[in-house]
């Protein structure tokens, strides 16, 4: 695999400019409801179309799986793309949303980028080569005590009207931590774990395109990714990301 990170960054930043052009002047007519509590904008569609076109042109051997357009042929080697993770934040004019682009080769995530255009933060990782934010190496936090930790989560389960949701788990963990955050973009939440800004993140009922890029960024920054029972791997329906040092402590409360 030979990925030109500089060319890829140029493409992804161009996609970010497309998103920003909508973000600065979003009209009601450009927001639709895919399903109850699930929104899509003209920006999602434009960004995904641009990325699919450019990535396919650059790497025709790879398939494509986008949140909005679905899967093409060749899903053994594929780009996994969420054009705007945090669409509701995007619609409300908040800055915490991102583009998430991962490359998966034979069930292994090999490369990931999460780009937050409104914040101008560009997170990048490639397997075996570390994790980076805006060109500088990043590492997970060194916090060892859950009671002193800041944690982040989300509630996609509520959007899906699930009775088995995240509320009881959140209450248990919140009472055993010093700070709790709910930012609204799982891709960015994972990057904050990688960057040491939060010590752990968990959520349930996500999709692979929400977390694929963030997962490799956490792992390359020295963190852990498991399900709620501690099994290592990428489980979007149950994902727990930690700095490793508080993993055992938070796992007991999952």
SVG drawing of the C-alpha trace seen along z (x, -y; Angstrom):
<svg xmlns="http://www.w3.org/2000/svg" viewBox="-39 -32 45 42">
<polyline fill="none" stroke="black" stroke-width="0.4" points="0.0,0.0 1.4,-3.3 -0.7,-6.3 0.5,-9.8 -0.5,-11.6 0.2,-15.0 -2.0,-14.5 -4.7,-13.0 -4.6,-15.9 -5.0,-18.3 -8.2,-16.4 -9.6,-16.2 -9.0,-19.9 -10.7,-20.7 -13.7,-18.7 -13.6,-20.7 -13.8,-23.9 -17.0,-22.6 -18.4,-21.8 -17.5,-25.2 -19.2,-26.9 -22.5,-25.4 -21.8,-25.9 -21.5,-29.6 -24.8,-29.9 -27.0,-26.9 -30.6,-27.3 -33.6,-25.3 -34.2,-23.9 -30.8,-22.2 -31.7,-20.1 -33.7,-16.9 -34.8,-14.1 -33.6,-10.7 -35.4,-9.1 -36.8,-10.3 -34.0,-12.3 -31.6,-11.6 -30.8,-14.6 -28.9,-15.0 -27.8,-18.2 -26.8,-19.2 -23.3,-19.6 -23.2,-15.9 -24.1,-14.9 -21.7,-17.4 -18.7,-16.4 -19.3,-12.7 -19.7,-13.0 -16.4,-15.0 -14.5,-12.6 -15.8,-9.5 -14.8,-11.1 -11.4,-12.2 -10.4,-9.1 -11.6,-6.8 -9.7,-8.8 -6.5,-8.6 -6.9,-5.0 -9.2,-3.1 -8.3,0.2 -10.2,-0.7 -13.9,-0.5 -15.9,-3.1 -18.4,-3.1 -20.1,-6.4 -22.7,-7.0 -25.0,-8.7 -24.3,-6.8 -23.7,-3.3 -21.2,-0.7 -19.6,-0.2 -17.8,2.9 -14.6,4.2 -15.4,3.9 -12.3,6.0 -10.2,2.8 -12.3,-0.3 -12.5,-3.9 -15.0,-4.3 -16.3,-7.8 -18.6,-9.9 -18.8,-13.2 -20.0,-15.2 -19.9,-13.5 -21.9,-15.6 -24.5,-16.8 -26.8,-18.2 -24.0,-20.4 -23.3,-21.5 -26.9,-22.5 -26.9,-24.5 -23.8,-26.4 -21.6,-24.8 -18.0,-24.1 -17.7,-20.5 -18.2,-18.4 -15.8,-16.6 -15.0,-14.7 -14.0,-11.1 -12.0,-9.1 -10.5,-5.7 -8.9,-3.1 -9.7,0.6 -7.7,3.4 -8.9,6.9 -10.8,6.0 -7.9,4.0 -8.0,0.2 -4.7,-0.9 -5.1,-4.7 -7.4,-7.3 -8.0,-11.1 -10.5,-13.1 -10.6,-16.8 -12.6,-19.4 -12.7,-22.3 -14.4,-24.9 -11.6,-24.3 -8.9,-23.7 -7.8,-20.6 -6.4,-17.8 -5.9,-14.4 -4.1,-11.7 -2.7,-8.2 -1.3,-5.3 -0.7,-1.9 2.7,-1.6 3.5,-5.3 1.9,-7.0 -0.8,-9.6 -0.6,-13.3 -2.6,-16.5 -1.7,-19.4 1.6,-17.9 2.6,-17.2 2.8,-13.8 0.1,-13.2 -0.3,-10.7 -3.1,-9.7 -3.2,-11.1 -1.2,-9.8 -4.1,-9.9 -4.2,-6.8 -7.1,-7.5 -10.7,-7.3 -11.9,-9.6 -9.6,-12.4 -10.6,-11.6 -12.6,-13.5 -14.8,-11.3 -16.9,-11.8 -19.9,-9.9 -22.8,-10.2 -26.4,-9.1 -27.0,-7.7 -29.0,-5.0 -31.7,-7.6 -31.9,-8.8 -32.8,-5.2 -35.5,-5.0 -33.8,-2.1 -34.9,-1.1 -31.5,0.4 -29.7,-2.9 -26.7,-4.7 -28.4,-6.7 -27.8,-4.3 -24.2,-3.6 -23.6,-7.4 -24.9,-8.0 -22.7,-5.2 -19.6,-6.5 -20.3,-10.2 -20.4,-9.7 -17.0,-8.2 -15.2,-10.9 -14.4,-14.5 -15.6,-15.8 -18.1,-14.7 -18.5,-15.9 -20.9,-15.3 -19.5,-16.9 -21.7,-15.3 -19.1,-13.8 -17.8,-10.3 -15.0,-10.8 -13.8,-13.9 -14.4,-12.3 -12.0,-9.6 -9.4,-12.1 -9.7,-13.9 -8.8,-10.6 -5.8,-10.3 -4.8,-13.9 -5.1,-13.5 -7.9,-16.0 -10.2,-13.4 -9.2,-10.2 -11.9,-7.9 -14.9,-7.8 -17.6,-5.3 -20.9,-5.0 -23.3,-2.4 -25.3,-2.0 -22.8,-3.7 -21.8,-2.7 -18.3,-1.8 -18.1,-5.0 -18.6,-7.0 -15.5,-5.5 -13.2,-3.8 -10.8,-6.7 -10.8,-7.7 -10.1,-4.1 -6.7,-4.0 -5.8,-7.4 -6.5,-6.3 -4.5,-3.1 -1.5,-4.8 -1.6,-7.4 -1.2,-4.6 -4.8,-4.1 -7.0,-1.0 -10.2,-0.2 -12.6,2.5 -16.2,3.4 -18.0,3.0 -16.7,6.4 -13.1,5.6 -12.7,7.5 -10.2,5.8 -11.4,4.8 -13.6,2.4 -17.2,2.9 -19.2,-0.2 -22.3,1.0 -20.2,0.9 -17.0,-1.1 -14.8,-2.0 -11.7,-4.1 -9.3,-4.8 -5.8,-6.0 -5.2,-2.4 -4.2,-3.5 -7.9,-3.8 -9.2,-1.0 -9.7,1.6 -11.4,-1.0 -13.9,-2.2 -14.6,1.3 -16.0,2.3 -18.7,-0.3 -19.6,0.5"/>
</svg>
